[in-house]
């Protein structure tokens, strides 16, 4: 089997499964892009098997500490293990992320389950080349009515994969409804945003409900209205939801109608809304899309986060609550917390941390691979005026 020899002190010797081009001492056997290769250390000791793509900055991603090939047996075993993990985690197995890439030892494979329908992403070249085997195994293990391929991630460019959104099994289900936390959502897996709901935030939606009864709520970057709907269903006095996307606002209105609640859904840039708003709220929720996808733009991203935190804090009534989230791996939990503290100092408001938030258990985190953790969030309450 062709392979690579890895330099001393590379991250793979500290538990990580990625090998960057700068960490390769030597390549042998002429490995092909998308092929499974062997890995060895600088003393010729085996380090396992990896998928290979010299066009990517991440040249190799380990799939096993032993010799391994990508075949039906491999995918059946790994996908079965992923399904069993979700069953044992207590999440709703019918509405969850079934496969989360490296966390399930399937680098680049993401599968979200919406009852009888699956959304698949193959974000590495090797997994893209073995896509049909993955589809066949998913059909065998989960018996879905449909599988939609949503390869529309910016990560595809680095792997040399062409974007593709298509039906790969069954027929397009069109818009249909699912229920999470007692809330009805209409989703469209083929033509809607992303892969339907933000499944990683369902626990956070439930967490905010206990604060919302009788409160005036502002949900910025509302997407399909997850937080806004949760607060409205919990008995909020009023709920305002803001998003720059027309389709997101229409989805929020539709979901509010399905649940029999009232939400004032406004199509506007959330930065502009926060800057110009004259009203005060008891709860402000900030759940923006990622402001950065790389380290180079991290400082700019943190300035953006600080601005929305500063504006959000200024809109809060005394004893008000701000719940804020960041979905970029590059902004650490500690950095994000410092960002809120800095904003609170500038706003001359003192905040008390009352809840920490993170990914649901269907998005498992491997501490040795920090990239598997991306979502972090905090809920704060203003202290009485000092």
Secondary structure, DSSP 4 states (H G I P E B T S, - for coil): --EEEEPTT-GGGGT--EEEGGGEEEEES-PPTT-EEEEE-TTS-EEEEEEE-TTSSEEEEEEESS----SHHHHHHHHHHHHHHHHHHTS-TTEEEEEEGGGGT-TTEEEEEETTEEEEEE-SHHHHHTHHHHHHHHHHHH--SEEEEEE--THHHHHT---EEEEEEE----SEEEEETTEEEEE-TTTSSTTSS-GGGHHHHHHHHHHHTT-EEEEES-TTTHHHHHHHHTT-SEEEEEES-HHHHHHHHHHHHHHT---EEEES-HHHHHHH----EEEEEEEPPPS-SSGGGHHHHHHHHHHHHHHHHHTEEEEEEEEEEE--TTS-HHHHHHHHHHHHHHHT--EEEEEEEE--TTS--BTTBGGG---EEEEEEEPPP-
